[in-house]
Structures are given as structure tokens and as C-alpha cells.
């Protein structure tokens, strides 16, 4: 045994590293999963309440100002949102403030209560990044450790909110550069995402199930064949359309943001403009189906993600 001291030392170092990272990632992922469970539970309740009280939409501009003032008074660097987390992964510095998690959770729930369509992914990333940064400060991690735990926090938030731990892990690993995955963080990122999703489910939170009716086609021998070349071609063409539409949306946001900053230099007042425009769009479209998450609609045949899986003409809903 004395002939292999370096080998023995490396095993001990690896075991200690695994124990250290387990002690970091397990409680961090549990905290993120729990907060995501609270977030999803609150979203379900405020959505049902908004369906029952449609008049809440008229207060959306006021709610926007309240949220804007909360960030103005208490947010400080937390106003950086997702960009702040990405910047800290690229160049660790001041860290992500812990107050970002409760701020974004409450702000998103309040926004959905009054009809804003602000999604869940940004909230999930910010909850995960904020909690992970808090653990990084608590355990005084070096720059490389900060990068890894921030990526793990992002994966935990994304995986728990959507119930997709694999997608959460992939999303977090390519956050530094889209399409380029940093495999060094694979194990901690995947572990955090899976654990956070398990914790979220353990609180009794159930994600929406989407049933796809395609059962396959029989081939010449009568066996069910699940691949349809024509369907694959349609999916390929549709995927290009999805990408172009996403690009159009992202570029529109990027170009409109400075315009709104010029129109209204006061940051906390800009959400009121968005609230008024949302109310105007509701009356132009003649429907409230596009308020909130859009997963379910207030009416049985309304435009919603669930109803898109059934028969119905929703051709222009993407627009």
C-alpha cells in the first residue's frame, strides 16, 4: 500500500470533493425545489381567482407600478434579473443578491393575478441563481465554484418549475454560450436539477400533462411503425418557423426596450404603460385567452396550450 501514495491521496481528495459538493448541492437544490413548489402553487391559485374575477384586469397598470416601485426601493442590483446571473457566471464578482428570489416570486405572482403574461422561466432562473449565490457566499467558494453552483441553481429552478430535469441541466450547461456545453459541470448540474424536481413533486405539486394522440402507422407486415417521414418533414419545417418566430420576438423586445426607456425614463412607471397596452390588446383581440400563463383558458374552447393538442382552429394564436 505504501508504494502508491499519490494514488491513495487522489482517491481521498476525490472523496472529499464529492462530500463537499454534496453538502452544498443537496440543501441548495432542496431550497430551490421548495420555492418553486410555492411558486407553482401560488400561480394555480391566482389564475383560478383571476378567472373568477375578470375585473382584476383593470388594475393591471396599478399592479405594474407597485411591482416597479418594489424593485426600485428594495431591488437595487436584483433589477438585473437573468442578465445579472449570466454575468456572474462569466465573471464572478459581487454575486446575486438573495433578495432576488422573494422579489421575483412575489412580483410574478402579483403580475399573473392581474393578467400579465410574464411566464415562469425567468422566475425559475432567478430563484435558482439567487439561492445558489447565497450558498456560494456562505461557503466562500472560489470563482470556479461560484460558476458551477450558479449553473446548478439555474438547472434546479428550471427543472423544478417545468418538471423537466434533463432540459434544465442542458439549459444551464449551455448558458455560457448557446450550443456549447461545459461538461465539467455535468454531474453537479444534473444532480441539482433532478433533486429539485423531486423535492417540488414531494410537496404535492403536479405539472401539466400533455397527451399526444399520434399512435403510429401499421407497416406492410401489420406491425405498428412510429415514424412517419411526412410527419418528420412537417416537424422540420415547423421547427424552422419556430426558430424564426422566436428570433423575431427576441429582436422585437431588444429593439423596443430602448424606445420605451426614451418614452418613459422612470423605470417604475414603465410597467403601467405595459398594463394599459395589455388592456387595449385584450379589447382589440376580443379575448382574454392570452393573459397569464396561457396553459389553460377561462373557457372550454379558448386558446390555450392544452387546447392546442385537440381539434380547433388556433392558427393565428402565435401572433
C-alpha positions as CSV (number, residue, x, y, z in Angstrom):
1,X,0.0,0.0,0.0
2,X,2.9,2.3,0.7
3,X,4.0,2.1,-2.9
4,X,1.1,4.2,-4.2
5,X,0.8,7.3,-2.0
6,X,-0.2,9.6,-4.9
7,X,-2.9,7.2,-5.9
8,X,-4.2,7.0,-2.4
9,X,-4.1,10.8,-2.0
10,X,-6.1,11.3,-5.2
11,X,-8.8,9.0,-4.0
12,X,-9.1,10.8,-0.7
13,X,-9.2,14.2,-2.5
14,X,-11.9,13.0,-4.8
15,X,-14.0,11.6,-2.0
16,X,-13.7,14.8,0.0
17,X,-14.7,16.8,-3.1
18,X,-17.7,14.7,-3.6
19,X,-18.8,15.0,0.0
20,X,-18.2,18.8,-0.1
21,X,-20.2,19.3,-3.2
22,X,-23.0,17.0,-2.0
23,X,-23.2,19.1,1.2
24,X,-23.6,22.2,-1.0
25,X,-25.8,20.9,-3.7
26,X,-28.3,18.9,-1.7
27,X,-29.6,21.7,0.6
28,X,-29.4,24.2,-2.3
29,X,-31.5,22.1,-4.6
30,X,-34.0,21.3,-1.8
31,X,-34.4,25.1,-1.1
32,X,-34.9,25.9,-4.8
33,X,-37.3,23.0,-5.3
34,X,-39.4,24.1,-2.3
35,X,-39.6,27.7,-3.5
36,X,-40.6,26.5,-7.0
37,X,-43.3,24.4,-5.4
38,X,-44.6,27.5,-3.5
39,X,-44.4,29.5,-6.8
40,X,-46.4,26.9,-8.8
41,X,-49.0,26.5,-6.0
42,X,-49.5,30.3,-5.9
43,X,-49.7,30.6,-9.7
44,X,-52.5,28.0,-9.8
45,X,-54.5,29.8,-7.1
46,X,-54.1,33.3,-8.5
47,X,-55.0,32.0,-12.0
48,X,-58.2,30.5,-10.7
49,X,-59.0,33.7,-8.8
50,X,-58.5,35.8,-11.9
51,X,-60.7,33.6,-14.0
52,X,-63.4,34.1,-11.3
53,X,-62.9,37.8,-11.1
54,X,-62.1,39.1,-14.6
55,X,-62.4,42.7,-13.5
56,X,-58.9,42.4,-11.9
57,X,-57.5,43.2,-15.4
58,X,-58.4,46.9,-14.9
59,X,-55.9,47.1,-12.0
60,X,-53.0,45.7,-14.1
61,X,-51.4,49.2,-14.6
62,X,-51.5,49.8,-10.8
63,X,-50.1,46.4,-10.0
64,X,-47.3,47.1,-12.5
65,X,-46.4,50.4,-10.7
66,X,-46.4,48.6,-7.3
67,X,-44.1,45.9,-8.6
68,X,-41.9,48.5,-10.3
69,X,-41.6,50.5,-7.1
70,X,-40.8,47.4,-5.1
71,X,-37.8,46.8,-7.3
72,X,-36.9,50.5,-7.3
73,X,-36.9,50.7,-3.4
74,X,-35.7,47.2,-2.5
75,X,-34.3,45.6,-5.6
76,X,-31.1,47.5,-6.4
77,X,-28.8,45.1,-8.2
78,X,-31.7,42.5,-8.3
79,X,-33.2,44.5,-11.1
80,X,-30.5,43.0,-13.4
81,X,-32.5,39.7,-13.4
82,X,-31.3,36.9,-15.6
83,X,-28.6,39.1,-17.1
84,X,-27.0,39.6,-13.7
85,X,-26.9,35.8,-13.1
86,X,-25.3,35.2,-16.5
87,X,-22.8,38.0,-15.9
88,X,-21.8,36.4,-12.6
89,X,-21.2,33.1,-14.3
90,X,-19.0,34.7,-16.9
91,X,-17.2,37.0,-14.4
92,X,-17.9,36.2,-10.7
93,X,-17.9,39.4,-8.7
94,X,-20.5,40.9,-6.4
95,X,-22.8,37.9,-6.6
96,X,-26.5,37.7,-7.0
97,X,-28.5,39.2,-4.1
98,X,-30.5,36.8,-2.0
99,X,-33.5,39.2,-2.1
100,X,-33.9,38.5,-5.8
101,X,-35.7,35.2,-5.0
102,X,-38.6,36.5,-2.9
103,X,-38.8,39.7,-5.0
104,X,-39.2,37.9,-8.4
105,X,-41.5,35.2,-6.9
106,X,-43.9,37.7,-5.4
107,X,-43.7,40.1,-8.4
108,X,-44.5,37.3,-10.8
109,X,-47.5,36.0,-8.8
110,X,-48.9,39.5,-8.4
111,X,-48.4,40.1,-12.2
112,X,-50.3,36.9,-13.0
113,X,-53.1,37.8,-10.6
114,X,-53.9,40.9,-12.6
115,X,-53.4,39.3,-16.1
116,X,-49.8,40.0,-17.1
117,X,-48.3,37.2,-19.2
118,X,-44.7,37.1,-17.7
119,X,-44.0,33.4,-17.9
120,X,-42.2,31.1,-15.5
121,X,-38.8,30.5,-16.9
122,X,-37.3,33.9,-15.9
123,X,-38.6,33.5,-12.3
124,X,-37.2,29.9,-12.1
125,X,-33.8,31.0,-13.2
126,X,-33.7,33.9,-10.8
127,X,-34.9,31.9,-7.9
128,X,-32.2,29.2,-8.6
129,X,-29.5,31.7,-9.2
130,X,-30.3,33.8,-6.1
131,X,-30.3,30.8,-3.8
132,X,-27.2,29.3,-5.3
133,X,-25.3,32.6,-5.0
134,X,-26.3,32.7,-1.3
135,X,-24.8,29.3,-0.8
136,X,-21.6,30.4,-2.7
137,X,-21.2,33.3,-0.3
138,X,-21.9,31.2,2.8
139,X,-19.3,28.6,1.9
140,X,-16.9,31.2,0.4
141,X,-16.4,29.4,-3.0
142,X,-13.7,30.4,-5.4
143,X,-14.6,31.7,-8.9
144,X,-14.8,28.3,-10.4
145,X,-17.0,27.0,-7.6
146,X,-19.3,30.0,-8.0
147,X,-19.7,29.3,-11.7
148,X,-20.6,25.7,-11.1
149,X,-23.1,26.3,-8.2
150,X,-24.8,29.1,-10.2
151,X,-25.2,26.8,-13.1
152,X,-26.6,24.1,-10.8
153,X,-29.0,26.7,-9.3
154,X,-30.3,27.6,-12.7
155,X,-30.8,24.0,-13.6
156,X,-32.6,23.3,-10.3
157,X,-35.0,26.2,-10.9
158,X,-35.7,25.4,-14.5
159,X,-36.1,21.6,-13.9
160,X,-38.4,22.0,-10.9
161,X,-40.7,24.7,-12.4
162,X,-41.3,22.8,-15.6
163,X,-40.8,19.2,-14.3
164,X,-38.1,18.7,-16.9
165,X,-34.8,18.0,-15.0
166,X,-32.9,16.9,-18.2
167,X,-33.9,20.0,-20.1
168,X,-33.0,22.1,-17.0
169,X,-29.5,20.6,-16.9
170,X,-28.9,21.1,-20.6
171,X,-30.2,24.7,-20.4
172,X,-27.8,25.5,-17.5
173,X,-24.8,23.9,-19.1
174,X,-25.1,25.9,-22.3
175,X,-25.8,29.2,-20.5
176,X,-22.3,30.5,-21.1
177,X,-22.5,30.0,-24.8
178,X,-25.6,28.8,-26.7
179,X,-24.8,25.5,-28.4
180,X,-21.6,24.9,-26.4
181,X,-21.9,22.7,-23.3
182,X,-19.5,22.9,-20.4
183,X,-19.3,19.2,-19.5
184,X,-17.2,19.9,-16.4
185,X,-20.4,20.9,-14.5
186,X,-22.5,17.9,-15.8
187,X,-22.7,15.9,-12.6
188,X,-23.5,18.7,-10.1
189,X,-25.8,20.4,-12.6
190,X,-27.8,17.2,-13.4
191,X,-27.9,16.2,-9.7
192,X,-29.3,19.6,-8.6
193,X,-31.9,19.6,-11.4
194,X,-33.1,16.1,-10.6
195,X,-33.2,16.7,-6.8
196,X,-35.0,20.0,-7.1
197,X,-37.7,18.4,-9.3
198,X,-38.1,15.5,-6.8
199,X,-38.5,18.0,-3.9
200,X,-41.0,20.0,-5.9
201,X,-43.1,16.9,-6.6
202,X,-42.8,15.8,-2.9
203,X,-44.7,18.9,-1.9
204,X,-47.6,17.6,-3.9
205,X,-47.1,19.8,-7.0
206,X,-48.2,18.1,-10.2
207,X,-47.1,19.5,-13.6
208,X,-49.5,19.7,-16.6
209,X,-49.6,16.5,-18.7
210,X,-49.7,16.9,-22.5
211,X,-51.2,14.0,-24.3
212,X,-50.1,13.4,-27.9
213,X,-52.6,11.3,-29.9
214,X,-50.1,10.0,-32.5
215,X,-50.1,6.2,-32.1
216,X,-48.1,5.3,-35.2
217,X,-49.0,3.6,-38.5
218,X,-49.0,-0.2,-39.5
219,X,-46.3,-1.2,-41.9
220,X,-46.7,-3.9,-44.6
221,X,-46.4,-6.7,-42.1
222,X,-49.0,-5.2,-39.8
223,X,-46.6,-4.0,-37.1
224,X,-47.0,-0.5,-35.7
225,X,-44.4,1.8,-37.1
226,X,-44.0,5.0,-35.1
227,X,-42.0,7.1,-37.6
228,X,-43.8,8.9,-40.4
229,X,-41.4,10.5,-43.0
230,X,-44.0,13.1,-44.0
231,X,-44.6,14.0,-40.3
232,X,-40.9,14.3,-39.8
233,X,-40.7,16.7,-42.7
234,X,-43.5,18.8,-41.3
235,X,-41.8,18.9,-37.9
236,X,-38.6,20.0,-39.6
237,X,-40.3,22.8,-41.5
238,X,-42.3,23.8,-38.4
239,X,-39.0,23.9,-36.3
240,X,-37.6,26.4,-38.7
241,X,-40.7,28.5,-38.3
242,X,-40.5,28.2,-34.5
243,X,-36.9,29.4,-34.6
244,X,-37.6,32.4,-36.9
245,X,-40.6,33.4,-34.8
246,X,-38.5,33.2,-31.6
247,X,-35.8,35.3,-33.3
248,X,-38.5,37.9,-34.3
249,X,-39.8,38.0,-30.8
250,X,-36.4,38.4,-29.2
251,X,-35.3,41.1,-31.7
252,X,-38.5,42.9,-31.2
253,X,-38.0,43.0,-27.4
254,X,-34.4,44.1,-27.9
255,X,-35.3,47.0,-30.2
256,X,-38.4,48.1,-28.3
257,X,-36.8,48.3,-24.9
258,X,-34.7,51.4,-25.6
259,X,-37.8,53.0,-27.2
260,X,-39.8,52.6,-24.1
261,X,-36.9,53.9,-22.0
262,X,-36.9,57.0,-24.1
263,X,-40.7,57.4,-23.9
264,X,-40.7,56.9,-20.1
265,X,-37.3,57.4,-18.4
266,X,-38.9,56.5,-15.0
267,X,-38.3,52.7,-14.7
268,X,-41.0,52.0,-12.1
269,X,-43.6,53.8,-14.2
270,X,-43.0,51.8,-17.4
271,X,-45.0,48.7,-16.2
272,X,-48.1,50.9,-16.1
273,X,-47.6,51.6,-19.9
274,X,-47.4,47.8,-20.4
275,X,-50.5,47.3,-18.4
276,X,-52.5,49.8,-20.4
277,X,-51.3,48.3,-23.7
278,X,-52.3,44.9,-22.5
279,X,-55.8,46.1,-21.7
280,X,-56.0,47.7,-25.2
281,X,-54.8,44.5,-26.9
282,X,-57.4,42.5,-25.0
283,X,-60.2,44.6,-26.4
284,X,-58.7,44.6,-29.9
285,X,-58.4,40.8,-29.9
286,X,-61.8,40.4,-28.2
287,X,-60.5,37.7,-25.9
288,X,-58.7,37.2,-22.6
289,X,-57.1,33.9,-23.6
290,X,-53.6,35.3,-23.9
291,X,-53.5,36.7,-20.3
292,X,-51.4,34.9,-17.7
293,X,-49.6,31.6,-18.4
294,X,-51.8,30.5,-21.3
295,X,-51.6,26.9,-20.2
296,X,-55.4,26.7,-19.6
297,X,-58.1,29.1,-20.8
298,X,-61.1,30.6,-18.9
299,X,-63.5,29.0,-21.4
300,X,-63.5,25.3,-22.5
301,X,-62.7,26.1,-26.2
302,X,-60.4,29.1,-25.6
303,X,-56.9,29.4,-27.0
304,X,-54.5,27.6,-24.6
305,X,-51.6,25.3,-24.7
306,X,-53.7,22.3,-23.6
307,X,-56.4,23.0,-26.2
308,X,-53.8,23.2,-28.9
309,X,-53.4,19.4,-28.6
310,X,-57.1,19.0,-29.5
311,X,-59.2,19.8,-32.5
312,X,-59.9,23.5,-33.1
313,X,-58.7,26.4,-35.2
314,X,-55.9,28.3,-33.4
315,X,-53.9,29.1,-36.5
316,X,-53.1,32.7,-35.6
317,X,-52.7,32.3,-31.8
318,X,-48.9,32.5,-32.1
319,X,-49.2,36.1,-33.4
